[in-house]
Amino acid sequence: MLTPLVAVVLLVVGVLLTVGGFLFFREGVYALGFLLGLSVGIVALGNGDVPGRWALVVLVAAPLVGVAIAALYRYFIVVVPGAVFGGWAAMALSGVSLSSPVDSLAPVVITGAILGIVAAWFLETAIIMLVSASWGATLITVALGAPLLDSAASLETGLLAAATLFRGVLTLVGLAVQSGIWFYLRRSLDDDEQLREVVLRAAGKQYEALRS
């Protein structure tokens, strides 16, 4: 059962990811990797698994390893879907199937995978939008749905089906909102500006307006 504080945190993070995840997804992944690595290092030290003379090394190395893994994950979510889709598309277009001999199947799959990775690299923002919207929708669904499941166990199956539909709709809404924000910001940018700079400047102006 989720505590109210955890539910609120999940809800806030879910909303941010759903409607604007592409703006801070990279930094969020790196920050998460750093925190997870630091947590693992602290737990290892607390359990006495690390000799005292290595404590500082572990506290420094563990977060760096976490950041490295997070960086790999960031590329993983772009490269792997691109390679899989590219290989599948190449097989479909060429008529080659998995039952074909390896010597004729391998070149088609490899070529398609490489082309798919290149295409995915150019579509990185769109992929990040999809991933962040899906994550955000999942967090929102968990934050809102857990209390219902706890209080209505007999309706669990129906609620789970409704939660799946709700998550799907939220993901589509998040994609639409993020696409709209991306398009609007693109039109508002000068040649040497970044999306994040525009958002931070607008947020700063809004904050100053609220203070005054």
C-alpha positions as CSV (number, residue, x, y, z in Angstrom):
1,M,0.0,0.0,0.0
2,L,1.3,3.4,-1.0
3,T,1.6,6.1,1.7
4,P,0.0,9.4,0.8
5,L,3.4,11.1,0.5
6,V,4.7,8.5,-1.9
7,A,1.5,8.6,-3.9
8,V,1.8,12.4,-4.2
9,V,5.5,12.2,-5.3
10,L,4.6,9.5,-7.9
11,L,1.7,11.7,-9.1
12,V,3.8,14.8,-9.5
13,V,6.7,13.0,-11.2
14,G,4.3,11.2,-13.4
15,V,2.6,14.4,-14.5
16,L,6.0,16.0,-15.3
17,L,7.2,13.0,-17.3
18,T,3.9,12.7,-19.2
19,V,3.6,16.3,-20.3
20,G,7.2,17.4,-20.6
21,G,9.5,14.4,-20.1
22,F,11.6,15.1,-23.2
23,L,12.8,18.4,-21.7
24,F,14.6,16.8,-18.8
25,F,14.7,13.0,-19.6
26,R,18.4,12.8,-20.1
27,E,19.3,14.7,-16.9
28,G,16.7,12.7,-15.0
29,V,18.2,9.4,-16.2
30,Y,21.7,10.5,-15.2
31,A,20.5,11.8,-11.8
32,L,18.7,8.5,-11.1
33,G,21.8,6.5,-12.0
34,F,23.9,8.6,-9.7
35,L,21.4,8.3,-6.8
36,L,21.0,4.5,-7.3
37,G,24.8,4.0,-7.5
38,L,25.3,6.1,-4.4
39,S,22.6,4.2,-2.6
40,V,24.2,0.8,-3.5
41,G,27.6,2.1,-2.2
42,I,26.1,3.3,1.1
43,V,24.2,0.0,1.6
44,A,27.4,-1.9,0.9
45,L,29.3,0.2,3.4
46,G,26.5,-0.2,6.0
47,N,26.5,-4.0,5.7
48,G,30.2,-4.1,6.2
49,D,30.9,-5.7,2.8
50,V,33.6,-3.1,2.1
51,P,36.8,-2.7,4.1
52,G,37.2,0.7,5.8
53,R,40.2,1.7,3.7
54,W,38.1,1.3,0.5
55,A,35.1,3.3,1.8
56,L,36.0,6.5,0.1
57,V,36.7,4.7,-3.2
58,V,33.3,3.0,-3.1
59,L,31.5,6.2,-2.3
60,V,33.1,7.9,-5.3
61,A,33.1,4.9,-7.7
62,A,29.5,3.7,-7.1
63,P,27.8,6.9,-8.2
64,L,30.0,7.1,-11.3
65,V,29.2,3.5,-12.2
66,G,25.5,4.4,-11.8
67,V,25.9,7.3,-14.1
68,A,27.7,5.1,-16.7
69,I,24.9,2.5,-16.6
70,A,22.3,5.3,-16.9
71,A,24.2,6.6,-20.0
72,L,24.2,3.1,-21.5
73,Y,20.5,2.9,-20.8
74,R,19.8,6.2,-22.5
75,Y,21.4,4.9,-25.7
76,F,19.9,1.4,-25.1
77,I,16.3,2.8,-25.4
78,V,17.2,4.4,-28.8
79,V,19.6,1.8,-30.4
80,V,17.8,-1.4,-29.6
81,P,14.3,-0.4,-30.9
82,G,16.0,1.1,-34.0
83,A,18.0,-2.1,-34.6
84,V,15.0,-4.4,-34.0
85,F,12.6,-2.4,-36.2
86,G,15.2,-1.9,-38.9
87,G,16.0,-5.6,-39.1
88,W,12.3,-6.5,-39.1
89,A,11.5,-3.9,-41.8
90,A,14.4,-5.2,-44.0
91,M,13.2,-8.7,-43.7
92,A,9.6,-7.7,-44.6
93,L,10.7,-5.6,-47.6
94,S,13.1,-8.2,-48.9
95,G,10.9,-11.2,-48.4
96,V,13.6,-13.0,-46.3
97,S,12.3,-15.0,-43.4
98,L,13.8,-16.5,-40.3
99,S,13.7,-19.9,-41.9
100,S,16.1,-18.7,-44.6
101,P,19.7,-19.9,-44.5
102,V,21.9,-17.8,-42.3
103,D,24.2,-16.7,-45.1
104,S,21.2,-14.9,-46.8
105,L,19.5,-13.8,-43.7
106,A,22.4,-12.2,-41.9
107,P,23.3,-9.5,-44.4
108,V,19.6,-8.4,-44.6
109,V,19.2,-8.2,-40.9
110,I,22.5,-6.5,-40.3
111,T,21.9,-3.9,-43.0
112,G,18.4,-3.2,-41.7
113,A,19.5,-3.0,-38.1
114,I,22.2,-0.4,-39.0
115,L,19.7,1.7,-41.0
116,G,17.2,1.4,-38.2
117,I,19.8,2.6,-35.6
118,V,20.7,5.6,-37.8
119,A,17.0,6.4,-38.2
120,A,16.4,6.0,-34.5
121,W,19.2,8.4,-33.7
122,F,17.6,11.1,-35.8
123,L,14.3,10.3,-34.0
124,E,15.8,10.3,-30.5
125,T,13.5,13.1,-29.3
126,A,10.4,11.3,-30.5
127,I,11.5,8.0,-28.8
128,I,12.2,9.8,-25.6
129,M,8.8,11.4,-25.8
130,L,7.2,8.0,-26.1
131,V,9.3,6.5,-23.2
132,S,8.7,9.4,-20.9
133,A,5.0,9.6,-21.6
134,S,4.7,5.9,-21.0
135,W,6.6,6.1,-17.7
136,G,4.7,9.1,-16.6
137,A,1.3,7.5,-17.4
138,T,2.4,4.4,-15.5
139,L,3.4,6.4,-12.4
140,I,0.1,8.4,-12.5
141,T,-1.9,5.2,-12.9
142,V,-0.1,3.6,-9.9
143,A,-0.5,6.7,-7.7
144,L,-4.3,7.0,-8.5
145,G,-5.1,3.3,-8.8
146,A,-3.4,1.8,-5.7
147,P,-5.9,3.3,-3.2
148,L,-8.8,1.9,-5.3
149,L,-7.3,-1.5,-5.5
150,D,-6.6,-1.5,-1.7
151,S,-10.2,-0.6,-1.0
152,A,-12.0,-2.7,-3.6
153,A,-10.2,-6.1,-3.8
154,S,-13.3,-7.8,-5.3
155,L,-13.2,-5.4,-8.3
156,E,-9.5,-5.8,-8.8
157,T,-9.8,-7.4,-12.3
158,G,-12.1,-4.8,-13.6
159,L,-9.9,-2.0,-12.1
160,L,-6.8,-3.4,-13.6
161,A,-8.4,-3.5,-17.0
162,A,-9.6,0.1,-16.5
163,A,-6.1,1.1,-15.3
164,T,-4.6,-0.4,-18.5
165,L,-6.9,1.6,-20.7
166,F,-6.3,4.7,-18.6
167,R,-2.6,4.4,-18.9
168,G,-2.9,4.0,-22.7
169,V,-5.0,7.1,-23.0
170,L,-2.6,9.1,-20.7
171,T,0.3,8.0,-22.8
172,L,-1.4,9.2,-26.0
173,V,-2.3,12.5,-24.3
174,G,1.2,12.9,-23.1
175,L,2.6,12.3,-26.6
176,A,0.2,14.9,-28.0
177,V,1.1,17.5,-25.3
178,Q,4.8,16.9,-25.6
179,S,4.6,17.2,-29.4
180,G,2.7,20.4,-29.1
181,I,5.3,21.8,-26.6
182,W,8.2,20.8,-28.8
183,F,6.6,22.3,-31.9
184,Y,5.8,25.6,-30.1
185,L,9.3,25.9,-28.6
186,R,10.9,25.1,-31.9
187,R,9.0,28.0,-33.5
188,S,10.1,30.2,-30.6
189,L,13.8,29.4,-30.7
190,D,16.5,31.6,-32.1
191,D,19.3,29.8,-34.0
192,D,21.6,29.6,-31.0
193,E,19.0,28.8,-28.3
194,Q,18.1,25.4,-26.7
195,L,14.7,24.2,-25.8
196,R,15.5,24.1,-22.1
197,E,16.7,27.7,-22.1
198,V,13.4,28.9,-23.4
199,V,11.5,26.9,-20.8
200,L,13.7,28.1,-17.9
201,R,13.4,31.7,-19.1
202,A,9.6,31.5,-19.3
203,A,9.5,29.8,-15.8
204,G,11.7,32.6,-14.4
205,K,9.4,35.3,-15.8
206,Q,6.4,33.5,-14.4
207,Y,8.1,33.2,-10.9
208,E,8.9,36.9,-10.9
209,A,5.3,37.8,-11.9
210,L,4.0,35.7,-9.0
211,R,6.4,37.4,-6.5
212,S,5.3,40.8,-7.6
